[in-house]
Amino acid sequence: MTKYEARAAYDAVVLRDPPINFQRGYLGVEQLDYTPWECVMEDVPVFEVEGEDIRNYSKRFIEGLPAARELFGNYLGVKASEVIIYAQTARRVIHDICSRACLKGVGGYAPWNNRQARAQILCPVPGYDNHHHICEDVGLSMIPVPMRGNGPDMDVVEHYCRERSDVKAIICVPQYHNPTGITYSADTVLRLSRMDASPDFRIIWDCTYLECHYGRHPDKLMNIMDACRVAGNPDRPLLVFSTSKITTPAYSIAGVAGSERNVAWMRELVKVTSGNPGLLNQLAHVRFFKSVGSIKSFMYETHGCFLGRKMALVERTLISGLGSELLLADDVVWQRPEGGYSFCVKLKQPCASRVVELAAAKGVLMLEPREMYPYKVDTENRYIRIMPSAVSDDDIVAGMGVVCACIRLALAEYDASFVSDGL
């Protein structure tokens, strides 16, 4: 298709008003109704746990309710004593970890940020924009690490950790990485657990999509706590989790799992920042789910099937809208995810930002590609993130039709400029 043909097809696209928003992985209306939270609490209006009214301030359960710690310890594959539940969002927990490490240090070592040095954190790219915002907010210097088909490029990770003592952490979404949908391989997990690194190096392991599978044969993620224990680095991982994508953001609970030494380190933070760590919501989760098996079956039968349908619709519309010419030439490629909330398209040419710009002009909104990189420095400009969870099926078809027209035009413009420059 020539540039002029692509422009004519784009000009024929009708402006979407109201806009179709693929920017964020909000829960769809149907998902919000999966957990009748108010009914859970009304059916059993008893708020005592071990003789204590958990509606009040609580020092006794500052690390979370024992039953909730047991439930989510099993969910993460760790012991209940290695879990502390105190927040509502994973982002809050990650911010707490990073800010406390910068201010107080971890494992008895000096604060990450001090007068002599500013700590560095490794960020796989393209990556999750909110992780970058947190790191920037607390003053961590971010180093981008390219993502591969099995996780971050471990040669690069190992090089930085071996050669630079100021590299203090890596922040990861290991299961269904946002945005590429990749799950870290066993080899990647083992190399992270065994590599040479600063003694106060931490792996911030964001488990948001841990059970967010679309099918009966989900990607398998190795237990990093077990791997680090065997490697002699039990304090290295910090597993951050929340139930925002299990129940709803309004009623979610969040926390962190790690070695008992790491839990004690986090306990000191919670003691001075929380009078009641969301105990009612923790109780509601225990009453509703009761077991890890219930969480897994609930996730597959509700969120998993719902999201799988949405992602399949995105893929079908891409195939029909782009046609064999672009797909056979590998001008546009993707790997359909097995779970998570994002569908990632990679362009052969560096014109992703142009696609997003063209789509916005037609009322279809997507995250700017540079947001997936630390400090918004995108040296590739090839990745487009599509998050369809809160978009109706009809709007997915319509919106992806617009995206296809924009991809065709952006690639045609790039090819035309390439030729006109005599390259």
N, C-alpha and C positions, 0 to 999 in steps of 0.2 A: 504494500500500500504506500503510495506516495504521500509526501507531506500535505499536498493540497487535498487529496482524498480523505486523509485522516482529519484535516481541519474541517472539511465539510461535514463529516460524520459527527465530529465533536460539536459543531455549531448547531446541528439538528437535535442535540440532546436538550430535553426540557429541564429548566431549572427546578430543583426540588425545594418546595416550600410548604411546610417547614423542612428544615434540613434533615438529612439522614446522618446519624452520628456514629461512626465507627471508631471514635477516639479512645474510649475507655471500656474496661471490662465490667461494666455495671451488671447487676443481676437483672434478668428480664422479669416482667410482671408475674409470669407463671412461676418463676423460681421463688419469688418472694412469698408465694402462698404454700410452698412445700412444708414449712414448719409452722403449725398453728401455736405459736409461742404463748399467747395469752391463755389459750385453753390448757396448755401443759401446767401452768402455774395455778389456774383456777380449779382444775380438777383435784389437785392435792394441795390445798392451801395450808400447808404445814411448813414452817420456815426454821424449824429447829434441827440442828445437826450436832449430835453428841452433847445435847443439853444446852447448846448455845444458839440464841436467836441471831441468825446470820444477816438480818436486815440492819443490824447495828454495827458500830465499829468493832473491829476484830483484830486482836494481836495473835490469837491462837491460830487462826487460819491465814496468816499473812502470806504464806506460800501457795495458798489455794486449798480448796476442799480436798480431803484425802481421796474421796471417790473420784473426783475430777482428775486429780493427778494420776491416779491409777488408770483411769480410762484413756487419758491422752498419752500416758507413758506407753501403754500397750499400742496405741495408734502410731507412735513414733518409733517403737521398738526399743524402748529404754525402761529403766526402773522408775517407779513412782517417785522415789527419793531424788531422782535426777531431773525432776520437772518442777518448775515454778510457774504458776498461772496468776497473773495480776493485772492484765491490761485488756484492751478491747480490739486493738489492731496490731498486725505484725509490724507495720511501719513505726508505731510508737515504741515497740520493743527494740527494733533495730536502732532507732534514734537513741534510745536509752543506753544500749550497749556501746555504741560509738562515742556518745558524749561522755559516758562514765569512763571509758578507756582513755579518752583524751585528757580527762581531768584528773583521774585517780590512778590510771594504769591498771594492768591485769596481772594476776599471778604474783603479786608482790614486786613487780618491776615498775620502773619509772613511768609517769604519764606519757601516753603516746605523743602528745604535743607538749613541748616544753621550749625553753629559751634556745636550746641548742639545735633542735630539729623539729620538723613537722612530719608527722607520720604519713606514709603512703599506703593506699589501699588499691588492690587490683580489682578492676571492673571488667568482666567479660563483655565484649561488644559484637554486634548490637545487643544492648541490654535494657534492663528495666529502668525507665526514667525516674521513678520515685526513689530508687536506690541512689541515683546520682544526686538528687536534690538533698537527700539526707546527708550524704557525705560532704557535700558542699556546705551545708548549713552548719555542721559541727567543726568544719575546718580541716577535714582530711584531704590530702592531695591524691587525686585519682589518676591511676595509670591504666589505660585501656589495654585489654588482652583480647586478641581475636578469638571468636568462637569457631570451633570445628564441628564436624558431624558427631563427635562423641563428648563434647564439652569444651571448656576453654583450652587453648593451645598450651599443653602442659610443658613443652620445652621452654616457652616464654615464661610461664609461671615459675618453673623451677629456677630459671636463670635469675629472675628478679629476687626470689627468696634466698637464693644462695649468695648472690653478690651484694645485696643491699640490706643492711641491718635495720634500716628505717621502714622497710616494707613490713607492715604489721598485720595485714588482713587481706582476705579476698571475700567478696560478697557474691553469693550465688543464688540462682533459682535452679536447683539441680534436677527437679522433676518438671518436665514440660517448660523449659526455659522460656521466659518472656523476653523477646518476641518469637524466637525461632521454633519453639515447641520441642526442642531436643532434650532428651534425658541423658544425664551423665553416665558414661559406661563404667563398668567395674574397674577397668584399668585406670580411668581418670580418678575415681574415688581412692583407689589404692595409692596412686602417685601423690595425691593431695595429703594422704595420711602419713606417708613415709618420707616425704621430701625434707631436705635440710631447710630450716627456716629459723628466724629469731625465736627465742624461747617463749616470748609473749605473743607469738603469731596466732591469730584466730581465723577460723573458717566460719563465716556467717552464712548459715545454711537455711535459706528461706523456703520453708516447706508448705507454702500456700496451696500448691496444686498437688499435694501428695497423693490424694485419692480421687483426683478429678480425671477419671478415665472415661473414654467413650465406648470401649468395647470390653469383651470378656477376656481379652489377651493383652493386658496393658503393659507398658514399658516397666521394666524392673529396675529399681534403684537400690544399689548396695547400701547397707547400713553403715554410715560413716562413723558412728560412735564405736561400733565393734572394730572397724578397720583401724581407727586411731588408737584404741586400747591395745590391739595386737602389735601395732607399730611402736608402742612405747610413748605415744603422744596423747594421753587421755584427755588433757585439758584443751586440745586444739579446736574441736568443733563446738559451735553454739547453734543449736537447732531452734529456729524461730518458727512458731506456728500460730495460726489463728483459725477461727471457724467462720470468717466472713464469707468464704465461698462454700461453706457446708450448710450453715443455717442462713442468717442474714446479717449484713453489716450492723444493723441496729441492735441486735441481740448477741453479737459475737463475743467470744472470749479469746484471749491471746496470751502467749507466754513463751518460755524458752526452756530448752532441755540441754543439759551438759553434764560434765563431771560434777561430783558433789562439791568440789572446790569452786567450780564456776557458779553453781547454784548459790553457794554461800556468798559469793561476790555479788550476785544479783540481789540476794536477800537484803544486803545492807542498803541498796538503793530503795527497795520497796518499803523498808521500815521507815524511811523518812519521807516517802512520797505518797503513801496510800494508807487510808484508814480502813477501807473495805475493798479488797481487790475484785469487785464484781461477783460476789459470792452467790447472789440470787441467779445470775445468768449461768454460773457454773452448775448450780443445783438443777436448773432447767435442762441443761445439756445432759446431765447424768440421768435424769428422769426420762428424757425423750429417747436417748440412744441405748443406755444400759450396757452396751458392749461394743467392742471394735467391729465385730461382725455386722452389727446393726448400722454402724457408720458406713462401712464399705458397701453394703447392699443398698442403703439409702442413697449414697452418692451415685452409684451406677444407675439405679432405677429412676432417679429424678434428674439431677444435674447432668450426669454423664450422657444419658439418652437425649436430653434436651440440647446440650451443646454439640453432641455428635451430629444431630440433624442440622443445626445451624452451619457447622463447618462443612458438611457435605454439600449444602446449598451454595456456600461461597465457592467451593471448588467446581461444582457443576457449571455455575455461571461464568467462572473464569475460563473454563474449557470452551464453552459455547461462544463466549464473547470475544475471545482472543483468536481462536481459529488455529488451524494446523501450521500456518505460515510462521507465526511467532514461536509457537510451542516446539515445533520440530527443529527450529534454529537455535533453541535454548536462549532466546532473547528474554524470556520470562520463565522462571523456574520456582518451584516451591516443594516443600516436603509436607504432605498432609499430616498434621499432628495427631497423636493418639490420645491427647488429653490437654487440659489447660484451657485458656481463654483467648489465645491469639493465633491468628493465621498470618504467616509471614511470606511475602512474595519478594523474590530477589530479581532485579533487572540486570541484564547483561551490560547495559550502559549506565553511566552515572547521572541519572535523571529522575531519581525518586522524588526529590523536592518539587520538581516541575509537575509530576503527576499529582501530588498533593495540592499544589497551587491550582492546577486546572480543575480538579475535583471540587475544591472549595468554591470556585466561581460558579459551579453548577449545583451547589447546595449539598454536597457530600463531604463530610468532614472526617479527616484522618489525622493521626499524630504526625507532626513534622518529623521527618527522618532524623534530623540532627538531635532531637530530644533523646534518642536512643544511645547517645554518646556523651561521655563526660565533658562538661563545659560546653556542650552543644557543638563540639568540633567533630564533624562527620567527614572523614577523609574518603569515604567510599560513595555515599549518596546512591546506594543501590537497593536499600531495604524499605519495604512498605509494610506497616503493621495494620492488620484489619481485626477489629474486635466486635463481633456481631451479636453478642449475647443479649443485649437490650434492644435489638432491632427486630421488627416483625419479619416474618418470612417474605412477605410481599415486598417490603422495603429492602431486604437483602438482595433480592433479585434485581430490583430497580437500581439500587445503589451500586451494586457490582457491575451492572451494565454501564453505568456512568464511569466507573473506575476503568473498565476495559477500554472505553473510548479515549480516556485520558492517557492510558499507557500507550495505546497505539499512536496518539498524536505526539507524546513526549519522545518516544523512540524515533518517530519519523523526523521530528525537528532536530534531534541529535544527529541522526544520519545525514540530514541535509547540511547541517553546519559543518560536519566532518568533511563532507565532499567539497563544500564551498571554500573551506580553509586550505584545500589542496593537500590534505593529509592522506 
